[in-house]
Amino acid sequence: MTIRIFILLGFLGFFSRLYAQKDTILFYQDKCGIKCKEDSAFYYCKIYRKKKNWVKEVFFTKTNTLNVKSFYSDKACDNLNGTTTVFINDSVINYSMEFLDNHPISKTWYYANGAKKAYMSFDYNITQSWDSMGKELKNTILEKDAKPIDAAWGKYVMEQVDQRISKKEKIHHGVYAVQVNFVVDTLGKIVNVLPLEVPKDCKSCTSEIIEILTTSPNWEPAMKNNNYIPFLTRRSIYFEIANKKITPVILLYHFGSFL
């Protein structure tokens, strides 16, 4: 009886490993996060299933160390849902973020010893900072990301994409995506917009998206040690064109970093 149980457990373990292997996706990215061939890769990525979520791990190709670990609700890893952790190396966390359906909820930075360094809430404008011993620092902002001042920014982008692209371009019905990097300067203005992915069927998407973002309402600038600093971020703009009208526009957050 005992031998049968061990044999059964062995089979279960084998099939669970086999299933996990089939469910794991491996691909490569360049320094900008765009898919590429292995010989030119800066990162390699693994996507696998964990209970009801999908996990994406991004590793530095050169050092084989973990850079980012994120949880998504979908296999395509378009919908951030849960914790995203960014590492300095395999064991030291730089910061973590909480997401709900792609909406950033909060961000927490850490010291090398694992103690909390700073915290910010995206919805409630709460910021806190601590020293490496855990004492709260009053009237001090050690780190804070740049962010839109309010919903007016997203509304502006939606309206402009509708007016400037869908009504001017003869584009087939369908869903389109534009992915861009841009910098929020110390005054909160969006500058240095760099399109990373643009629909092939939309010839004017590149120039129009650059114009839309650089003329959009200012953000709250990023801060570090009570000083305003430039901030690099990446966003994806998804829009559906039907009957010369955009419905809807989705703005996805990818990452942000201080410059």
N, C-alpha and C positions, 0 to 999 in steps of 0.2 A: 504493500500500500504506500509506504514512504517513498519507494523508488518511483512509483507511478506519479506521485505528487511532484517530485523533483523533475521528472521528464516533462510533465505538463507545464511547470513553471519555466523550464528551459525553452519550450516551444513558444510560450507567451512572450518571454523576453526577446527571443529571436524575431518574432513577427512585429513586436512593438518597435524594435530598432530598425527593421526593414521599412516599416511604415513611416517612421520619423525621417529616414534617409530620403524616401520618395517625396516627402512633404517639404524638404529643404531646398531652397533656391539659392544659387550662388551666381554673382555677377560682379563686374568691375566698374569703377568710376574714375574719372580724371580729377584733377584738383578742384574743379568747379562743381563736382558732383554729377557730371554727365556720364552716362554709360559709355564705355570704351572697351578696347581689347586688353587682354591681360598684360601684354608687353609694354603698354603705355599707361597702366593704371597707377593712380596714387592711393586709391582705396580698393578694398574688396569687401563685398557685402554678403551677408547671409540672412535669409528670411525663412522662418520656420514657425510652425503652429505651437501654441502653448495654451492648452485648455480652449477657451472661447476667443482668445486673442491671437494676433500674429505679431511676432517679434522680429525686428530688423536690427542686426548688429553690423556696425561699420568698423573695419579694421584698417590701420595703416599698412599698406603693402610692404613697405621697406622694413619695418620693425616687427610686423605681425602682432601689434598691440591694439587693444580695443579702444576706439575713439568715441563711439556713440552707441547707445542701446535704447531703442524706442519700442513702444507698444502701440499697435494699431488694431482697429476693429475689422479690417479687410485685408485680403491676401495681396492686393495691389499696393498696399501701404500708402493709401491716399488719405486715410482718416485717422489722425492721431487720437488715441483714446487711452489715457493712463499716463504713466511716467516715462519721460525721456531723460536719460542720464548721459552727461558728457564727461569723459575721463581725461585726466592729464596723463595717466598711464593705466595699466590694468587694475591697479588697486586704489588709486587716488582720484576722488571725484572732484571735478571742477565746479559743476552745478547740475541741478536737476530741475525739470519743469513738469508741471501737471497740465494735461490737456483733457478737454471734454468735447468730442466731435469737432476736432481741429481748432477749438477755441482755447488759447492759452489762459489758464486760470492763475497760476502762480509760478514763481521761480525762486530757487534757493541756491545760494553759493556756499562753498565750504572751504575751510582751511585745509592744509595738507594733513593735519592731525585728525580730520573728520569732524571738527566742531563747525557749527553754523557760522557763516561770515556775514551774510546779508539775505534779506527776504523781500520780495515785492509781490503784491497782488495786482493783477492787471485790471480787475473790475472795480476794486474798492480803493485804489490809489493808496494802499498801505505799504510803507517801507520801513524796514527795521535793519539794524546793523549791530554786530557784536565783536568784541575783541577775541583773540584766540583762546582766552580762558573762559569765555562764555558770558562776560559782562556786557550788558546792553550799552551801546554808545548813543547817547542822546544828541539830537540835532546833527547827526552825522549820516551821510549816505555813502557807504563804501562802494556799492555798485548798484546801478539801476539801468535797465534797458530803455532804449528809445521806444516809444509807442504812440499810436494815434491819439490825439487829444480826446476825441469822442467818435461816435458813429458817423459823424459828418464826412470823415475821410473815405470810409467804405462806400457811402452813398454817392459821394462825388465820383469815385472811380467807376461805379456801376453806371451812372448817368452818362459819363463821358465815353465809356466803351460803347454804349448803345448808340450815342449820337455820332461818334467819330469813326466807328468801324462798321457796325452792322448796317448803317444807313448809307454808307458811301461805297463799300466794297460789294461786288457781286460774288458772294460766298455761298456755297451750297449749304443747305440745312445740315445741322449737326452740332456736336459738342467740340469746342476748341479750348486749348490750354496755352497760356503764355507764362513762362517762368523767367523771373528776373532777379538779379542782385541789384541792390542800391544802397547808398550811404545816406544816413541822416546826419547832417552836420551839427555843429554846436549851437546853432540857432533853431534847429528843428526842421530845416529845409531839406527836401529830398534832392540829392545830387548823384552824379556818376551812375546813372541807370545803365545796367548791362544786361540785355536780353540773352538768356541761355537757351531757351527753347521757344520757338515761334512756329505757328501753323504754316505749312508749306503753301496752303491755298489762300493765305491772307498776306498779300504783298506789302500792305501798308501797316501791318500789325507792329512791326519793330519801331518805326518812327512815331506812330501814334501812341503806343504805350509809353515810350520815353517822354513824349510831350505831356501825356495825361499825368504821369507820376511827378514830373518836375514842376508842374503848375498846380498840384494838389495842395490842400490845406496842410500847414505845418504840423509836425509831430512834437511831442514832448521830447527834448533831446536826452540822450543817455548821460549818466553821471558816474563818476568814479572818484572816490575820496573828496566829495563835495565839489568837484569840478565837472563842467560839461565837456564831453569828449565825442568825437565822431563815432558812428555806430553802423556796422555793416549788417544787412539783413537780406533774406531771400523770401520772395513771395511767389505763389502761383495764382494766376487768375483764370478760372474756368468759366466759360460762357457758352450758352446754347443759342444758336441762331435759327429762328423759325419765323417765316413771314416777315422778314426784314426787321425783326425785333429780338432783343436779347432777353432771355428768361431762363434761369436767373444768372447772376454772377456770384461765384464763390471765390473768396480770397483765402488761400491756404498759407499758414505760417510754416516755414521750414527750419530756419535757424537765425540766430543773431549773435554778433560778437563785437567786442570793443576794438577800436583801431588805435 
